[in-house]
Amino acid sequence: MDFGPFLLLATLEGLVMAATLALTAVGLSLVFGVMRVVNVAHGEFFMVGAVVAWFVAQAVPGPPALGFVAALGVSPLVAAAIAVLLDRLVLRRLGYEPEAVIVATIGFGYVLQQGALSLYGPEARAVAAPFDLRIQLPWFGYAGYKLAVIAFAAVVIAAVWALLARTRIGLVMRATQWDRETATAFGIDVDRVYAIVFGLGAGLAALAAVLVVPIQQAHYLMGGDPLLLSFIVVIIGGLGSFRGTIVAALLVGLSDGIISVFFSPTLAKILATLLVALVLVFRPQGLFGRRTA
């Protein structure tokens, strides 16, 4: 049997995973890079995005495309609003102490999970894709929606990069990241910047979940894998490094897709974990992270 069809299929599946993983991991990396805290509830914000997408898709009448487009707008906003509320009511009062934030987000993640179980239930449910189209490629046809996911994620990631690199709010975020005290002295409202960053990180995770839900099913326990893989990506790429996060997401996504097709998904996860261990041993700052003094 030809090797080419399997390699092409594995590569495409890996790119789909890399696209959604990059969105999720960029949100986690952004929070750490600016706020210097680890949001352990990040995976649950992903789950919230998927669950809210299902509710919105069911509530909007008409063709599936309308409900899906509505979910693309509503789910990230809901997740971002919850994140901003968490920041204002809890994290700010903790003074953004790293250890305290880890404990607080672990607890809040459990609250989100149990809240989804109560409102949504234990069943796994899918959201219909906005369109049903197969693109004819060499050897086989492939879902047009999956190709659209790759393209849409790339556009969003480019927009986030432009926001950080080319806008005033991006400049303010970077100033806050480098020196909070100096930023405050220059009149920057650091607490507001932190709330925006925390909300943006959660919104990106929720957006990735909306893209995934037509491929996978929404479930109240679905936040574990995105959180673990996002940590793997952020560690490999370098904590707080935007470029490193994207490169690592491509590396993890493509390797997972190819290894899963030719060998097994379990082996793909083992190798990803091994790569993290090697990075921590030989380059603790990550592939693109800066070494601290």
C-alpha positions, 0 to 999 in steps of 0.5 A: 500500500502506498505511503503517500496517502497516509503521510498526507492524511497524517500531516493534515490531521496534525495541522488541524491539531496544531492550529487549535493547540496553538490558539489554546497555548498562546492564551496560556503563554500570554497570561504567563508572559505578562502576568507571570502566573500559571492559569491552571483553569485554562483547560476549563475555559476551553471546556466552557467555550465548547459547552457554551457553543453547544447551548448557542447552537441549539438556541439559534434557529436556522441552518447550522452555520448561523448557530456556529457563527453565533457561537464563535462570537458568544463563547469567547466573550463568555469565557473572557467575562468569567476570567475577568471576574475571576481576576477582579474578585480573586487573583487581584486580592491575592496580589498575583502571588504565583503559588496562590494563583495556582491554588486558586485556579485549581479550585476555580477550574473545579467549580467550572467543571462541576457547574458545567456538569450541573447545567450541561450534564454528563453527556458528550454532544457535538455541534454541527459544522457550519458547512459540509464540503469535501475537498478532493485531494490526491488519493482521497477527499478531505473535510473542507471544514478542517481545512477552514479550521487551519486557515481561521486559526492562522488568521486569528494567530496573526491578528493576536501577533499584530495586536501585541506587536503593532498596537498601543495596547500591545505596547502597554502589555509588553511594558507591563511584562518587562517591569510592572513598577516602572509601568505603574510609575508611567501611569499604566493601570496594571490591574486593568492590563492584567484583567484584559490579558487574563480575559484574552487568554481565556477567550482564545482557549474558548475560541479554539474549543468552538473550532474543535466541537464539530470535530470532537464532542463537547463534554464537561471533562474535556479540559484536561488534554488541552491544558496538558498539551498547552503546558507541553507547548509552552514549556518547549517553546519557552515561557512567554514566547509567542514565536516559540509557542507557535513553533512548538504547537506545530511541532507537537501537532504534526508529530502527534498526527503523524505518529498516531497514524503510523504507530499509536496515539499513546506513543505520540504522547510519550514522545511529547513528554520525553521532549519536554523532559529533554528541553527542561534538562538541556534548555530550561528556558525553552527553544525560544525563551530567554535565559534569566540571570 
